Amino acid sequence: MSIRLKVLSIMQQVAAEQEKPLAALTDQTVLADSGLDSLCFAIIVARLEDDLGVDPFTASDEVYFPVTFSDFVALYENAAAV
């Protein structure tokens, strides 16, 4: 499964578990408009770290917060490539 599909799958799972309406996720979807809250994103990041073995938010000295769904996916793709 590609990283993009893994991220999408986990986001859908967490939205369902937390009973949050998930917006249609396109590359341009702003994460703040996705329907997910900060708890959802914390769960997503933890699950992605378990599945992919990387947490791009702690793996770098640079502070970067993705804005769109494509930014979020790219963050994990780039971290996995290192």
Backbone as numpy.savetxt, mean C-alpha at the origin, in Angstrom:
# Nx Ny Nz CAx CAy CAz Cx Cy Cz
2.68 -13.79 -8.10 1.83 -12.62 -8.10 2.72 -11.38 -8.10
2.42 -10.43 -8.95 3.21 -9.21 -9.01 3.00 -8.37 -7.75
3.92 -7.48 -7.50 3.81 -6.61 -6.33 2.55 -5.76 -6.43
2.25 -5.27 -7.61 1.04 -4.46 -7.80 -0.21 -5.24 -7.41
-0.31 -6.48 -7.87 -1.47 -7.30 -7.54 -1.51 -7.66 -6.06
-0.35 -7.87 -5.45 -0.27 -8.16 -4.02 -0.76 -6.95 -3.22
-0.32 -5.76 -3.58 -0.75 -4.54 -2.89 -2.26 -4.37 -3.04
-2.76 -4.52 -4.24 -4.19 -4.38 -4.50 -4.99 -5.40 -3.69
-4.55 -6.63 -3.68 -5.24 -7.69 -2.96 -5.31 -7.40 -1.46
-4.20 -7.01 -0.90 -4.16 -6.72 0.54 -5.01 -5.50 0.87
-4.99 -4.49 0.02 -5.82 -3.32 0.25 -7.30 -3.70 0.24
-7.69 -4.57 -0.68 -9.08 -5.01 -0.75 -9.46 -5.84 0.48
-8.56 -6.71 0.92 -8.82 -7.53 2.10 -9.01 -6.66 3.34
-8.10 -5.72 3.53 -8.16 -4.86 4.71 -9.42 -3.99 4.68
-9.76 -3.46 3.52 -10.99 -2.66 3.41 -12.20 -3.49 3.82
-12.27 -4.73 3.37 -13.39 -5.60 3.72 -13.40 -5.91 5.22
-12.24 -6.23 5.76 -12.14 -6.57 7.19 -12.52 -5.38 8.08
-12.12 -4.19 7.66 -12.38 -2.99 8.45 -13.71 -2.33 8.08
-14.43 -2.97 7.17 -15.73 -2.48 6.71 -15.66 -1.04 6.18
-14.66 -0.81 5.35 -14.45 0.49 4.71 -14.78 0.36 3.23
-15.51 1.31 2.68 -15.79 1.28 1.24 -14.53 1.70 0.48
-14.01 0.81 -0.33 -12.79 1.08 -1.07 -13.14 1.67 -2.43
-12.56 2.81 -2.74 -12.76 3.44 -4.05 -12.10 2.58 -5.12
-12.54 2.76 -6.34 -11.88 2.09 -7.46 -10.44 2.59 -7.52
-9.49 1.67 -7.48 -8.08 2.06 -7.44 -7.49 2.07 -8.84
-7.16 3.27 -9.28 -6.44 3.46 -10.53 -5.08 4.05 -10.15
-4.21 4.16 -11.12 -2.90 4.75 -10.83 -3.01 6.16 -10.25
-4.04 6.89 -10.65 -4.19 8.28 -10.22 -4.99 8.45 -8.92
-5.52 7.36 -8.37 -6.30 7.47 -7.15 -5.43 8.01 -6.02
-5.87 9.10 -5.42 -5.17 9.67 -4.27 -5.48 8.80 -3.06
-4.45 8.39 -2.35 -4.64 7.47 -1.23 -5.60 8.03 -0.18
-5.57 9.33 0.03 -6.47 9.96 0.99 -7.93 9.85 0.56
-8.16 9.61 -0.73 -9.51 9.47 -1.26 -9.90 8.01 -1.51
-9.08 7.09 -1.03 -9.30 5.66 -1.30 -10.41 5.06 -0.44
-10.77 5.72 0.65 -11.74 5.18 1.58 -11.09 4.51 2.78
-9.77 4.38 2.75 -9.04 3.75 3.84 -8.52 4.80 4.81
-8.47 4.45 6.09 -7.95 5.38 7.08 -6.53 4.96 7.50
-5.98 5.68 8.46 -4.59 5.43 8.85 -4.41 4.04 9.47
-5.40 3.54 10.19 -5.31 2.19 10.74 -5.24 1.17 9.61
-6.05 1.36 8.59 -6.03 0.45 7.43 -4.64 0.44 6.79
-4.05 1.62 6.61 -2.73 1.67 5.98 -1.66 1.05 6.88
-1.80 1.18 8.18 -0.84 0.54 9.09 -0.92 -0.98 8.95
-2.13 -1.50 8.85 -2.32 -2.94 8.67 -1.76 -3.37 7.32
-2.02 -2.59 6.28 -1.53 -2.90 4.94 0.00 -2.95 4.91
0.63 -1.95 5.50 2.09 -1.90 5.53 2.66 -3.11 6.29
2.03 -3.47 7.41 2.50 -4.63 8.18 2.35 -5.91 7.38
1.24 -6.07 6.70 1.03 -7.29 5.91 1.96 -7.36 4.71
2.19 -6.22 4.08 3.12 -6.21 2.95 4.54 -6.53 3.41
4.91 -6.05 4.59 6.23 -6.38 5.12 6.33 -7.89 5.36
5.28 -8.48 5.90 5.28 -9.93 6.12 5.38 -10.69 4.80
4.62 -10.26 3.81 4.57 -10.97 2.52 5.80 -10.72 1.65
6.26 -9.47 1.62 7.35 -9.11 0.72 8.71 -9.04 1.40
8.71 -9.01 2.73 9.97 -8.96 3.46 10.64 -7.61 3.43
9.88 -6.56 3.14 10.47 -5.23 3.09 9.47 -4.19 3.57
9.97 -3.21 4.32 9.17 -2.06 4.73 9.88 -0.82 4.19
9.43 -0.29 3.06 10.13 0.83 2.45 10.10 2.10 3.30
9.22 2.15 4.28 9.14 3.34 5.12 10.24 3.38 6.16
10.83 2.24 6.50 11.94 2.21 7.45 13.25 1.80 6.79
13.18 1.37 5.54 14.37 0.89 4.84 15.25 2.02 4.32
14.73 3.22 4.33 15.47 4.35 3.77 15.58 5.48 4.78
16.64 6.26 4.67 16.80 7.43 5.52 15.95 8.59 5.01
15.55 8.52 3.75 14.72 9.55 3.15 13.27 9.36 3.57
12.62 10.47 3.89 11.20 10.40 4.23 10.39 10.70 2.98
9.58 9.73 2.58 8.76 9.89 1.40 7.40 9.25 1.67
6.36 10.00 1.46 5.02 9.48 1.63 4.31 9.50 0.28
3.91 8.33 -0.20 3.24 8.27 -1.50 1.90 8.98 -1.45
1.52 9.56 -2.58 0.27 10.30 -2.68 -0.79 9.50 -3.41
-0.40 8.83 -4.48 -1.36 8.09 -5.29 -1.12 6.58 -5.15
-2.09 5.82 -5.64 -1.95 4.37 -5.63 -0.69 3.94 -6.38
-0.44 4.55 -7.53 0.77 4.17 -8.30 2.04 4.52 -7.54
2.04 5.63 -6.79 3.20 5.97 -5.95 3.43 4.90 -4.89
2.34 4.43 -4.29 2.42 3.41 -3.24 2.98 2.11 -3.79
2.47 1.69 -4.94 2.95 0.46 -5.58 4.43 0.62 -5.95
4.79 1.74 -6.54 6.18 1.97 -6.96 7.14 1.95 -5.76
6.69 2.44 -4.63 7.50 2.43 -3.42 7.89 1.01 -3.06
6.95 0.08 -3.13 7.23 -1.33 -2.84 8.02 -2.00 -3.96
7.71 -1.68 -5.20 8.48 -2.24 -6.31 9.95 -1.84 -6.22
10.20 -0.58 -5.92 11.58 -0.09 -5.81 12.30 -0.70 -4.61
11.60 -0.84 -3.49 12.21 -1.41 -2.29 12.54 -2.89 -2.49
11.68 -3.60 -3.20 11.90 -5.02 -3.46 13.06 -5.25 -4.43
13.31 -4.27 -5.28 14.37 -4.41 -6.28 15.76 -4.20 -5.69
15.82 -3.67 -4.48 17.12 -3.36 -3.87 17.72 -4.59 -3.26
